Amino acid sequence: MKRSNKPMISVLLELKFNGIKYLSTLVRPLLLSTLFIIFSSFLNKNGEDLSSDRLSPPYLCCEHKWADSVLAALSPEQRIAQLFMVAAYSNRDQQHVGFITKLIEDYGIGGLIFFQGGPVREAKLTNLYQSISNVPLMIAMDAEWGLGMRLDSTTKFPYQMALGAIQDNRLIYDMGAEIARQSKLMGIHVNFAPVVDVNNNRNNPVINYRSFGEDRENVAAKGISYMKGLQDNHVLANAKHFPGHGDTDTDSHLALPVISHPHNRLDSLELYPFKELVSQGLGSMMIAHLYVPAYEKKKNIASTLSKNIVTHLLRDSLGFDGLIFTDALNMRGVSKYFGPGEVDVRALLAGNDVLLFAENVPLAIEKIKKAIKKGLITQEEIDGRCLNILKAKKWMQLDDYKALNLDQLINNLNIRSALVLKRKLIESSLTLIKNEKAILPIDHLDKKRIASLSIGNKEPGESYFQLMMDNYAPIDHFNLTMKPTPAQIAAMADKLSAYNLVLVGIHSNTNSPRRNFGISSQCDLVLLEISKNSDVILTSFSNPYGLSSLTSLKDLDGILVSYSNNRIEQELSAQLLFGGISAGGKLPVSISKEFPFGLGIETQATRLKYTLPEELGISSSKLDSIDTLVARAIKAEATPGCQVMVAVKGKVIYQKAFGHHTYDQKKPVLKSDLYDLASLTKILASTSSLIKLQGEGKFSMDSTLGHYLPELDTADERDLVIQDVLTHHAGLKSWVPFWLNTMDNVKYSVRKKAFETQGAKYKDGMYSTTETEEHPIKVAKNLYLIASYKDSIYDYILREAVELAEKKYLYSDLGYYFVKKIIEKLTETTLDTFVRESFYAPLGLRTLCYNPEYKFDLDRIVPTEDDKIFRRQLVHGTVHDPGAAMLGGVGGHAGLFSNANDLGIYMQMLLNGGAYGGKKYLDDSIINLYSNCQFCDDDEKDNRRGAGFDKPEMDYTKDGPTCQCISQKSFGHTGFTGTLIWADPEKEVVYVFLSNRVHPDSENKSLVQMNVRTDIMQAIYDALADINL
């Protein structure tokens, strides 16, 4: 006898379904029972007790009086109609609405699945359709990545492929819960999610990015989390596409895919996630349109229409008690072989409860009635499935249906916490798969010349990826199409050879395997060429499978997988590269042998993160008062514009630019624009330099000026203690108009409190309109000062600066002229060079600098005063402070320019105890020494100041630089031009305010009189009041 090579289960199935009709009716029941036991043992080869510790579908837990009463009131035909779920759209015309209305009113269909449209339109239609339905409709939607999958103006969460990279499944649960919240606002009761197909075929055209990945445990665990997030919040989950659509290269929307694996493979891999979800109380399942010969021998019988799969496998063997939905019955995987009506009958006979997307409901109902008459199915079976649907409707609270509230629907759907959750999901998914020599996070910014290259970015100008990078370092940006010519590749490679680090972003918006996920062969050539001369870090904003075609990966120094080409992914990826956030994702699929499933390199955050206030539990609306305060100030002409930045716990939660450069409103303020910082220079240059030098043992603020500047041997300043100088307690004059001695016919009127300039002119030989060897010091446009006048400034200070016989607190710039000299003597370089090389360049500060006109276009520099007396022009690009201007723009007290972002970074470094970006700049103990109040223990001195730092005035009967909300440990400084920087170690807050309130006239004191800077500070602390910092 010839031995059969067929698996036993196939023999049994053939016997059961081909030969059983020849057996006597007496033997048939016994044989069926025996075969089922054997059949089940093959499906559950480990002999597990699948009933133990199993959770039931949630809707089976409740009493069912309502469901029983509704069933009793329905006619047999109406019970059939309850099994139909019809496709509805909110973006179609009135004819479509009439079509759906007729199906509801005339046939009493049980539910609708909504597809494309808008939330308000859909909600209105839902209210309409529910109002005309005798039995409340079960409403469903494909919302795998949220309502945004189908509806405009709603949230799109990441695709499941990206979610598969996340290591904290609580985030997946939270997403399910949030989708449930939004679904209930829309009257949606079933979400056809999660997809729990194990995607083990990179060429899968229909599942692919919709799957959690290739690992069955990962898919199951994330599927359970998603499911529970939905069902714990009374939205029914739906696992799809049973028995597993992950290993196909055919789209079942277009044809019938074949899954040819044997039973043991299917049971151990494809079925695994479904079994796990069933055991955890899954509410519903969707059957795929697949041909699976291991379970169904009849040719071209889709799993949807197979009783072997739907009833014997899913219901009987796996013990699933929830609702079973067909996949859409208009899909070519089934409709190609069976017409409308017939396909519905076959799906019902196979064991499905809900017939999804029926093409012809009236015809289908008639054919089902005929099938009942023929005995193919009984009315009792119909009633049982109808009752199951009604029980689910009861759980969905449709027994007490209320019309949807359309008031503020869009706002209620798009709450800020949903956006925060979306950002957390994306951030947690980012996957670093290569990090040669720990190149990430990028460090030693002063040693790197960095370029960025976006390939395939279709947005105009620089990509969001590139724009976010600008917050971290000076970078030159370049762009290429996805299919550049050989000449374009060569030209770009030549340009980029001048950089030692190139950050490449590949941007693709397609998940099609046939198009290699949007990644071209030319892209590979570009990477090969530029990696010959530079270190290259690649960030892929595309499907991870697309990277498998790149031979250049071996030559790259870093590779980050970011999964999708959207704004948040781009911005967070840029932050990860520079250490704004950490890397923690793991590959959900294998790219190659070198980059397998589960690979993911972790990094730590080392720099500021740019995020939303809600991430810290702070309401954005509470920070809106900042906008109101600024708008009021601009309207009152306290300043033409400004920049405001707030960071809390190392996270930038507010960063905006307001108004214009000047009152003519021709140039809006951008966040990248530079403001004159005035006395903020005292912290950012002089004090920081002294802290560094003291940390190196080269300096002590307890010493005198004469100790470091012996040329002061006969001057009153010689014995001044530097601590007194830094705290404005040295008895020095507050300010000296050094320019006055360079002009004739200028007098100060005590009565008018102003200079009288009638007949005023520059002294002969003092200035030149062009730069010459004799006149090298640029004071303003076309105004150059004689070189010797620098010495005259110091001579004047030595002669007349000491004003007070008894030392007491008097704010003075003059001591910082000597501080500058001390720093330059100890460092043997100029102050601007020292601070640039010691701090600004390694911190990656793009804008913080002296003399910005030599580095930036003038339209990026905000002008200050229209000086009618000294410079006789609009001061633009040069320092406003006359003394600093006469020193060539570099002063110890003034001269620096910056945008708010760079100042936020610098203050965060100080708040971090001198550390930032993985580098230690200053000793934290010495920062504390300088930033502490120096004389607060001496009531007689009445001086709140730190050494170089200003401090809050804790005696609230006096005026001070801060609101009364801030801690005594905080420190910062204000600037004459209308600026402020402040850091609070107790609350971990950094606040930056930049303005040009001196435009066009420095006598404009409205900014101070209106308390704009301190009121904004108060608003910040008011917003923080409800959270625990």
KEKOL-894217 format. One line per 5 residues: number of its first residue (from 1); for each residue x, y, z of C-alpha. Coordinates in steps of 0.2 Angstrom, whole numbers. Layout:
# residues N
NUM	X Y Z; ... $
//
This chain:
# residues 1029
1	0 0 0; 7 17 -5; 10 28 10; 2 46 8; 13 61 9 $
6	-1 72 15; -1 79 33; -13 70 44; -24 85 46; -26 87 27 $
11	-32 69 26; -44 72 40; -51 87 32; -53 79 16; -62 65 24 $
16	-73 76 34; -78 88 21; -78 77 5; -82 59 11; -94 62 25 $
21	-109 64 14; -107 46 10; -109 40 28; -125 35 36; -134 49 46 $
26	-132 37 62; -113 37 61; -110 55 56; -112 63 73; -100 52 81 $
31	-87 54 67; -89 72 68; -86 73 86; -71 62 85; -64 72 70 $
36	-66 88 79; -56 82 94; -42 76 83; -43 92 72; -41 102 88 $
41	-26 93 94; -17 97 78; -21 116 80; -16 116 98; -1 104 97 $
46	5 108 114; -11 102 122; -13 119 132; -29 121 141; -35 136 131 $
51	-50 139 143; -41 141 159; -37 159 164; -46 165 148; -55 182 148 $
56	-72 183 139; -76 197 127; -82 212 138; -99 212 132; -103 195 138 $
61	-101 200 156; -117 209 157; -136 206 159; -144 204 143; -163 209 146 $
66	-162 223 133; -154 212 120; -167 199 123; -182 211 122; -175 219 106 $
71	-173 202 98; -190 197 103; -197 213 94; -188 210 78; -195 200 63 $
76	-185 186 56; -180 197 41; -175 212 53; -164 200 63; -155 195 46 $
81	-153 214 43; -145 217 60; -130 206 53; -126 219 39; -113 234 42 $
86	-114 245 27; -100 258 21; -105 276 24; -95 292 19; -97 310 25 $
91	-88 317 10; -101 311 -3; -117 319 -10; -135 319 -4; -138 304 -16 $
96	-127 294 -5; -136 300 11; -152 295 3; -145 277 -1; -140 274 17 $
101	-156 281 24; -166 269 13; -156 254 20; -159 260 38; -178 264 36 $
106	-183 250 24; -172 236 29; -166 240 47; -147 236 44; -137 234 60 $
111	-123 245 58; -112 257 47; -93 258 44; -88 276 41; -74 279 28 $
116	-67 296 22; -74 313 27; -74 326 41; -78 324 59; -92 337 60 $
121	-100 331 44; -99 313 50; -106 317 67; -121 326 59; -124 310 48 $
126	-122 299 63; -136 309 72; -147 308 57; -144 289 54; -147 285 72 $
131	-162 295 73; -171 285 60; -165 268 65; -177 258 76; -163 248 83 $
136	-147 259 87; -134 257 74; -117 249 78; -104 262 71; -87 256 66 $
141	-71 263 58; -54 258 52; -44 269 65; -28 259 66; -18 274 69 $
146	-32 285 75; -47 294 68; -35 303 56; -34 287 46; -51 291 39 $
151	-56 309 45; -48 326 41; -45 338 56; -41 323 68; -26 315 76 $
156	-15 303 66; -5 292 78; 11 283 71; 9 268 60; 10 251 69 $
161	27 247 62; 34 262 72; 24 257 87; 32 240 86; 49 248 90 $
166	43 255 107; 49 247 122; 35 253 135; 19 245 130; 10 257 142 $
171	11 270 129; 2 258 117; -12 256 130; -13 275 132; -15 277 113 $
176	-29 264 113; -38 273 127; -36 290 118; -43 283 102; -57 276 112 $
181	-60 293 119; -61 301 102; -71 287 95; -85 290 108; -86 308 104 $
186	-89 303 86; -102 289 91; -90 275 85; -92 259 94; -80 247 85 $
191	-62 251 80; -56 239 67; -39 238 76; -26 232 81; -18 223 66 $
196	-10 208 74; -3 200 58; 15 196 60; 23 204 45; 37 192 40 $
201	37 197 21; 45 214 17; 36 214 0; 19 213 8; 9 227 -1 $
206	-5 228 11; 0 225 29; 18 229 30; 19 246 40; 2 242 47 $
211	9 228 57; 19 229 74; 33 219 65; 40 202 62; 41 195 80 $
216	25 186 86; 28 190 105; 30 208 101; 15 209 90; 5 200 103 $
221	10 211 118; 7 227 108; -9 220 101; -15 216 119; -10 233 125 $
226	-19 242 111; -35 231 113; -36 234 132; -34 253 129; -49 252 118 $
231	-60 240 127; -57 247 145; -65 263 138; -80 254 130; -74 254 112 $
236	-74 236 105; -57 231 98; -55 220 82; -40 209 79; -36 207 61 $
241	-33 199 48; -37 181 54; -28 169 52; -14 180 47; -10 191 32 $
246	8 195 36; 17 183 24; 9 188 7; 15 198 -8; -3 201 -14 $
251	-16 214 -10; -32 206 -5; -41 222 -11; -35 217 -29; -34 198 -29 $
256	-34 182 -17; -17 180 -8; -11 162 -5; -4 157 12; 5 141 8 $
261	13 137 25; 9 120 34; -1 119 50; 13 119 62; 20 135 55 $
266	3 144 55; -1 138 73; 16 143 80; 18 160 71; 3 167 62 $
271	-10 162 74; 0 166 90; -5 184 92; -23 180 89; -23 167 102 $
276	-15 178 114; -28 192 111; -42 179 113; -36 174 129; -36 192 135 $
281	-54 195 131; -54 201 113; -71 208 108; -71 205 89; -61 197 75 $
286	-60 201 57; -57 187 44; -45 190 30; -48 186 12; -34 173 10 $
291	-33 156 2; -25 145 15; -23 127 8; -18 120 25; -35 123 31 $
296	-46 124 16; -43 113 1; -57 120 -10; -48 131 -23; -51 150 -22 $
301	-61 149 -6; -56 163 4; -54 161 23; -69 173 25; -80 160 16 $
306	-72 145 24; -81 136 38; -65 126 42; -57 143 47; -71 153 53 $
311	-81 140 63; -69 125 66; -53 134 68; -58 151 76; -74 147 85 $
316	-72 129 90; -53 126 92; -47 143 98; -63 145 108; -67 163 102 $
321	-84 169 108; -83 187 102; -91 195 86; -83 189 70; -83 202 56 $
326	-79 198 38; -67 209 29; -75 220 16; -85 209 5; -82 221 -10 $
331	-64 217 -10; -58 207 -26; -51 193 -14; -69 187 -13; -79 197 -25 $
336	-69 190 -40; -76 173 -37; -94 176 -30; -106 190 -34; -116 201 -22 $
341	-128 191 -12; -120 174 -15; -104 180 -6; -114 186 9; -123 169 10 $
346	-106 160 10; -99 171 23; -114 168 34; -113 149 31; -94 150 36 $
351	-99 157 53; -96 176 52; -108 187 63; -106 203 54; -106 205 35 $
356	-95 220 31; -97 232 16; -110 221 8; -113 228 -10; -131 224 -12 $
361	-140 222 5; -158 219 -2; -152 205 -13; -141 198 1; -156 197 13 $
366	-166 188 0; -153 175 -4; -150 172 15; -169 169 17; -168 157 3 $
371	-153 148 11; -164 147 27; -178 139 17; -165 126 9; -159 122 27 $
376	-142 128 23; -143 138 39; -157 140 52; -166 154 58; -160 150 76 $
381	-142 152 70; -147 169 63; -156 173 79; -140 168 89; -129 179 79 $
386	-141 194 80; -142 192 99; -123 192 100; -123 209 91; -137 216 102 $
391	-127 211 117; -112 220 111; -124 235 107; -130 235 125; -111 235 131 $
396	-109 250 120; -122 258 129; -134 259 114; -148 254 125; -147 272 131 $
401	-142 281 116; -139 300 116; -136 311 101; -119 317 98; -114 334 104 $
406	-107 344 90; -102 360 101; -83 362 101; -81 344 93; -65 348 83 $
411	-57 356 99; -63 341 110; -56 329 98; -39 337 97; -35 340 115 $
416	-17 344 119; -14 328 129; -17 318 113; -3 328 104; 8 325 119 $
421	5 306 118; 8 306 99; 25 315 102; 29 302 116; 25 288 104 $
426	36 295 90; 50 299 102; 50 281 110; 50 273 93; 65 282 85 $
431	78 268 83; 97 270 82; 104 255 73; 122 261 70; 133 272 81 $
436	151 271 76; 163 277 89; 149 284 99; 146 298 86; 129 301 94 $
441	124 312 102; 135 324 92; 148 332 103; 163 343 101; 153 355 91 $
446	168 367 90; 178 354 81; 165 350 68; 160 359 52; 143 352 49 $
451	132 351 34; 114 344 32; 108 336 16; 89 332 14; 86 320 0 $
456	68 319 -7; 61 333 4; 46 339 -6; 42 354 6; 48 371 0 $
461	65 377 8; 73 368 22; 65 353 30; 58 352 47; 73 341 51 $
466	85 354 46; 76 369 54; 76 360 71; 95 356 69; 98 375 69 $
471	93 376 88; 108 365 92; 123 370 81; 129 381 66; 124 370 51 $
476	124 373 32; 109 365 23; 108 357 6; 95 348 -3; 94 335 -17 $
481	79 326 -26; 77 308 -24; 83 305 -41; 98 317 -45; 108 316 -61 $
486	126 310 -60; 132 328 -62; 121 334 -48; 128 320 -37; 146 324 -41 $
491	143 343 -38; 135 339 -21; 149 328 -16; 161 341 -20; 152 354 -10 $
496	150 343 5; 169 337 5; 172 354 14; 163 347 29; 169 334 42 $
501	151 329 47; 136 327 35; 119 324 42; 108 316 29; 89 314 29 $
506	80 303 17; 62 308 15; 49 296 8; 31 296 9; 27 279 1 $
511	26 262 9; 25 253 -7; 38 238 -9; 36 239 -28; 44 257 -27 $
516	57 251 -14; 48 262 -1; 53 278 -11; 71 275 -9; 81 277 -25 $
521	97 269 -31; 103 287 -34; 101 289 -15; 114 275 -12; 126 283 -24 $
526	125 300 -15; 129 291 2; 143 282 -6; 151 298 -13; 149 309 2 $
531	155 296 15; 172 295 6; 177 312 13; 166 315 28; 158 306 43 $
536	140 303 38; 125 301 49; 109 295 40; 91 297 46; 78 288 37 $
541	61 295 37; 54 280 28; 49 262 30; 64 253 37; 63 239 24 $
546	69 252 11; 86 253 19; 90 235 14; 93 241 -4; 107 253 2 $
551	125 246 0; 131 262 8; 125 257 25; 142 249 29; 151 265 26 $
556	140 276 37; 145 281 55; 127 283 61; 110 277 56; 94 282 64 $
561	77 274 59; 62 286 61; 49 277 51; 39 291 44; 41 308 35 $
566	31 319 46; 35 335 55; 36 328 72; 47 313 67; 59 325 58 $
571	60 337 73; 62 324 86; 75 315 75; 85 331 74; 84 332 93 $
576	90 315 95; 105 317 85; 111 332 96; 106 324 113; 90 334 115 $
581	81 317 118; 87 299 121; 87 284 109; 77 269 115; 68 261 101 $
586	71 243 94; 69 237 76; 52 229 74; 58 220 58; 75 214 51 $
591	83 226 38; 97 214 35; 109 202 44; 118 217 50; 103 225 56 $
596	91 212 63; 75 213 73; 77 219 91; 93 230 87; 92 247 95 $
601	107 257 103; 102 267 118; 109 285 121; 106 298 134; 99 316 133 $
606	112 329 135; 105 345 129; 89 355 129; 73 346 122; 60 356 113 $
611	42 350 117; 25 355 123; 21 362 140; 9 348 143; 23 335 143 $
616	27 343 160; 8 344 165; 8 363 161; -7 369 151; -2 379 135 $
621	-18 390 138; -10 396 155; 5 402 145; -6 411 133; -6 426 145 $
626	12 429 139; 6 432 122; -7 444 129; 6 454 139; 18 455 124 $
631	4 461 113; -1 475 126; 17 480 126; 19 481 108; 2 491 106 $
636	8 503 119; 25 505 109; 35 499 124; 45 489 111; 42 486 92 $
641	45 467 95; 53 454 106; 58 436 108; 52 425 123; 59 408 128 $
646	55 397 143; 63 381 148; 58 370 163; 68 355 168; 78 355 153 $
651	63 356 141; 59 371 131; 40 374 133; 38 391 126; 48 400 112 $
656	40 413 101; 45 429 92; 33 444 92; 31 460 82; 43 469 71 $
661	61 475 71; 55 493 70; 38 502 71; 37 504 53; 32 485 53 $
666	42 480 38; 52 466 45; 44 454 57; 54 447 71; 60 429 68 $
671	66 417 82; 83 417 73; 85 436 74; 99 444 85; 96 457 99 $
676	109 468 107; 110 460 125; 118 475 134; 122 471 152; 118 453 149 $
681	136 453 143; 142 454 161; 136 436 164; 139 429 147; 156 435 145 $
686	165 443 160; 157 433 175; 158 416 166; 176 419 161; 181 423 179 $
691	172 408 185; 182 397 173; 198 406 178; 195 403 196; 191 385 193 $
696	208 384 185; 216 392 200; 221 407 190; 210 420 198; 201 424 214 $
701	188 437 217; 194 440 234; 210 448 226; 211 467 221; 212 475 204 $
706	230 480 208; 234 462 210; 231 457 192; 234 475 185; 250 482 193 $
711	249 497 181; 236 503 194; 249 506 206; 245 524 210; 226 524 206 $
716	212 523 218; 206 508 209; 221 498 214; 215 492 231; 197 489 225 $
721	192 471 229; 185 462 214; 171 455 224; 165 473 227; 167 477 209 $
726	157 463 203; 143 467 216; 143 485 212; 149 489 229; 166 497 225 $
731	161 515 225; 163 518 207; 152 530 196; 137 522 188; 141 527 170 $
736	153 539 160; 149 547 143; 166 543 136; 160 550 119; 158 567 126 $
741	176 571 125; 176 567 107; 164 581 102; 163 600 103; 149 610 108 $
746	139 597 118; 133 601 136; 122 592 148; 107 602 155; 103 597 172 $
751	87 606 171; 82 597 155; 91 581 160; 97 580 142; 112 584 132 $
756	111 600 122; 118 597 105; 115 613 95; 131 617 85; 139 600 90 $
761	152 592 80; 166 579 81; 183 585 86; 195 587 72; 205 570 69 $
766	194 560 81; 184 551 68; 185 545 50; 171 540 39; 182 526 33 $
771	192 513 41; 211 518 41; 226 513 51; 224 528 62; 205 526 64 $
776	203 507 65; 189 506 78; 172 505 70; 159 514 81; 145 514 69 $
781	141 514 50; 154 525 42; 161 531 59; 178 525 64; 187 531 80 $
786	205 535 82; 215 521 89; 223 530 104; 206 534 112; 205 516 120 $
791	219 522 132; 210 538 135; 194 528 141; 205 519 154; 214 535 159 $
796	197 544 162; 191 529 173; 207 530 183; 206 549 186; 187 551 190 $
801	178 534 192; 179 532 211; 165 543 216; 160 537 234; 171 540 249 $
806	161 527 258; 158 511 248; 140 507 246; 129 499 233; 128 509 216 $
811	126 500 200; 141 503 189; 148 497 172; 165 505 175; 173 490 185 $
816	169 478 170; 182 488 159; 195 482 171; 188 465 172; 190 464 153 $
821	208 468 155; 211 455 169; 203 442 158; 213 446 143; 229 447 153 $
826	226 430 161; 221 421 145; 233 430 134; 220 433 121; 205 445 118 $
831	189 443 128; 179 439 112; 191 426 107; 192 418 124; 173 417 127 $
836	170 411 109; 183 397 110; 179 392 129; 160 393 128; 150 398 113 $
841	158 387 99; 158 371 109; 140 374 115; 135 376 97; 128 393 99 $
846	125 400 82; 121 418 86; 129 423 103; 144 434 98; 152 451 98 $
851	151 462 82; 137 452 73; 138 463 57; 153 453 52; 145 436 53 $
856	126 439 49; 116 449 36; 110 465 43; 92 461 41; 94 447 55 $
861	100 460 67; 87 470 76; 92 489 77; 92 499 93; 92 518 95 $
866	91 531 82; 105 541 91; 103 559 87; 117 565 98; 133 554 97 $
871	132 543 82; 119 553 73; 111 538 64; 101 522 68; 112 510 78 $
876	111 494 68; 123 480 68; 134 488 81; 133 489 99; 121 502 107 $
881	132 505 122; 143 520 118; 158 514 129; 158 496 122; 156 504 104 $
886	172 514 107; 181 499 112; 178 491 95; 162 483 100; 169 471 113 $
891	166 476 131; 166 467 148; 149 475 152; 141 476 135; 143 471 117 $
896	136 454 115; 121 450 103; 111 434 102; 94 426 99; 84 419 114 $
901	88 401 110; 106 403 112; 104 412 128; 92 398 134; 106 385 131 $
906	119 396 140; 108 398 155; 104 380 155; 122 376 156; 124 387 171 $
911	108 379 179; 116 362 176; 131 366 186; 142 371 171; 138 355 161 $
916	130 354 144; 130 342 129; 141 330 138; 155 343 142; 159 351 158 $
921	162 370 156; 162 377 173; 164 371 191; 147 370 199; 154 375 216 $
926	161 391 209; 145 395 200; 136 393 216; 149 404 224; 147 418 212 $
931	128 416 210; 124 417 228; 120 434 236; 137 440 242; 131 452 256 $
936	114 446 261; 121 442 279; 126 460 281; 111 471 283; 121 487 283 $
941	127 484 265; 109 483 258; 115 474 242; 106 459 235; 119 456 221 $
946	129 440 217; 146 442 210; 142 447 192; 124 440 194; 109 450 199 $
951	98 442 212; 79 444 216; 75 457 229; 67 447 243; 62 463 252 $
956	46 466 243; 44 484 248; 58 488 236; 59 487 217; 68 472 210 $
961	72 463 193; 60 449 196; 42 445 201; 39 440 219; 36 422 214 $
966	54 417 212; 66 408 223; 80 417 232; 92 404 224; 88 411 207 $
971	100 422 197; 101 432 181; 103 449 174; 94 463 165; 100 474 150 $
976	97 492 146; 91 488 128; 76 479 136; 83 461 139; 83 449 153 $
981	90 431 157; 85 422 173; 88 404 180; 80 397 195; 88 381 202 $
986	74 378 214; 61 376 200; 73 372 186; 67 386 176; 76 397 162 $
991	67 413 156; 74 424 142; 66 440 136; 74 450 122; 68 467 115 $
996	74 483 108; 64 495 119; 77 508 116; 71 510 98; 69 523 92 $
1001	73 532 108; 82 526 124; 71 538 134; 56 526 131; 54 518 149 $
1006	37 510 145; 44 493 146; 50 495 163; 35 506 169; 23 492 162 $
1011	33 479 171; 33 468 155; 47 457 159; 42 454 177; 24 451 173 $
1016	29 438 160; 40 430 174; 24 430 185; 14 422 171; 27 408 169 $
1021	26 404 188; 7 405 188; 7 392 175; 19 381 185; 8 383 201 $
1026	-2 367 198; 12 355 195; 25 347 206; 42 353 202 $
//
